[in-house]
Amino acid sequence: MKTNLLKIVVFSGLAVGLTMGCQSSTEEKAEQVEENLVNAKQDLTIARIDSITEYLKFKEDSESKLQENDNKIADLKEKIKADKASIQTKYEKDVAELDEKNEKWKAKVRDYKEGPKEKWEIFKQDFNREMDDIDKSISAMAHKNTKNK
């Protein structure tokens, strides 16, 4: 009987020990999961703030470039007025196309909605490529305009 009692005590001790070990391990895991969740939320908040800051900076720079283009286009329009009528008609059409592209991009920048990072990167690449094209076209037209005088 003493051996049976001893076996019961030993097995009970083991059972209690295992149960306590499992409970503490489960509690630790739950705490770790909660801590990971808090960290993930903080990381997400920081990423959103960075994304918004990047967008606002890009928007400010873009609006500045677009305004520069507006000014250059207005200068071209003024210079064209002094040209011969035949040249004036062609240049007015080209300048109107540049003005239209510039206005289109103003709207795109103003109306851009947050989306996946890949979409944002493509948008920035398209914008920068288009701004380069518009700038080259404006420069080429200004150069042609000065050659014709």
C-alpha positions in Angstrom: 0.0 0.0 0.0 2.9 2.3 0.7 4.2 1.8 -2.8 0.8 2.5 -4.2 0.6 5.7 -2.1 4.1 6.6 -3.2 3.2 6.0 -6.9 0.1 8.1 -6.5 2.0 11.0 -4.9 4.8 10.8 -7.6 2.3 10.7 -10.4 0.3 13.4 -8.9 3.4 15.5 -8.5 4.3 14.9 -12.1 0.8 15.7 -13.3 0.8 19.0 -11.3 4.2 19.9 -12.6 3.3 19.2 -16.2 0.1 21.1 -15.9 1.8 24.1 -14.3 4.5 24.0 -17.0 2.0 23.9 -19.8 0.0 26.7 -18.3 3.0 28.9 -17.8 4.2 28.1 -21.3 0.7 28.9 -22.8 0.6 32.2 -20.8 4.1 33.1 -22.0 3.1 32.4 -25.6 0.0 34.4 -25.3 2.0 37.3 -23.9 4.5 37.0 -26.7 1.7 36.9 -29.3 0.2 40.0 -27.8 3.6 41.8 -27.8 4.1 40.8 -31.4 0.7 42.2 -32.3 1.5 45.5 -30.5 4.8 45.7 -32.4 3.2 45.0 -35.7 0.6 47.7 -35.1 3.4 50.2 -34.3 5.3 49.2 -37.4 2.2 49.6 -39.5 1.5 53.0 -38.0 5.1 54.1 -38.7 4.9 52.7 -42.3 1.7 54.6 -42.9 3.2 57.9 -41.6 6.3 57.3 -43.7 4.1 56.6 -46.8 2.0 59.7 -46.2 5.1 61.9 -45.6 6.6 60.5 -48.8 3.5 61.2 -50.8 3.1 64.7 -49.5 6.7 65.5 -50.3 6.3 64.0 -53.8 3.0 65.9 -54.3 4.7 69.2 -53.3 7.7 68.5 -55.6 5.3 67.5 -58.4 3.1 70.5 -58.1 6.3 72.6 -58.2 7.4 70.9 -61.5 3.9 71.3 -62.9 3.8 75.0 -62.1 7.2 75.4 -63.7 5.8 73.8 -66.8 2.8 76.1 -66.7 5.2 79.1 -66.6 7.3 77.8 -69.5 4.2 77.1 -71.5 2.9 80.6 -70.9 6.3 82.0 -72.0 6.1 79.9 -75.2 2.6 81.2 -75.9 3.8 84.8 -75.6 6.8 84.1 -77.9 4.6 82.4 -80.4 2.4 85.5 -80.7 5.3 87.3 -82.4 5.8 84.5 -85.0 4.5 84.4 -88.5 1.0 83.1 -88.9 1.9 79.8 -90.5 4.5 79.0 -87.8 2.1 80.3 -85.1 -0.6 77.8 -86.0 1.7 74.8 -85.7 3.3 76.0 -82.5 -0.1 76.8 -80.9 -1.2 73.3 -81.5 1.9 71.8 -80.0 1.8 74.1 -77.0 -1.9 73.2 -76.5 -0.9 69.5 -76.4 1.8 70.2 -73.8 -0.6 72.2 -71.8 -3.2 69.4 -71.9 -0.6 66.8 -70.8 0.5 69.1 -67.9 -3.1 69.6 -66.8 -3.8 65.8 -67.0 -0.8 65.2 -64.7 -1.9 67.9 -62.3 -5.2 66.0 -61.9 -3.5 62.7 -61.5 -1.3 64.0 -58.7 -4.2 65.7 -57.0 -6.5 62.7 -57.2 -4.0 59.9 -56.5 -5.4 57.5 -54.0 -3.3 55.4 -51.6 -2.7 51.9 -52.9 -0.1 49.1 -52.9 3.6 50.1 -52.8 4.1 48.7 -56.3 1.3 50.9 -57.7 2.9 54.0 -56.0 6.3 53.2 -57.5 4.8 52.8 -61.0 2.9 56.1 -60.6 6.1 57.9 -59.6 8.0 56.4 -62.5 5.3 57.3 -65.0 5.1 60.9 -63.6 8.8 61.4 -63.7 9.1 60.0 -67.3 6.2 62.2 -68.4 7.7 65.3 -66.8 11.0 64.6 -68.6 9.2 64.3 -71.9 7.2 67.5 -71.4 10.3 69.4 -70.3 12.3 68.1 -73.4 9.4 69.1 -75.6 9.2 72.6 -74.1 12.9 73.0 -74.5 12.8 71.8 -78.1 10.0 74.2 -78.9 11.8 77.1 -77.3 14.9 76.2 -79.3 12.9 76.0 -82.5 11.2 79.3 -81.7 14.5 81.1 -81.3 15.9 79.6 -84.5 12.9 80.9 -86.5 13.5 84.4 -85.5 
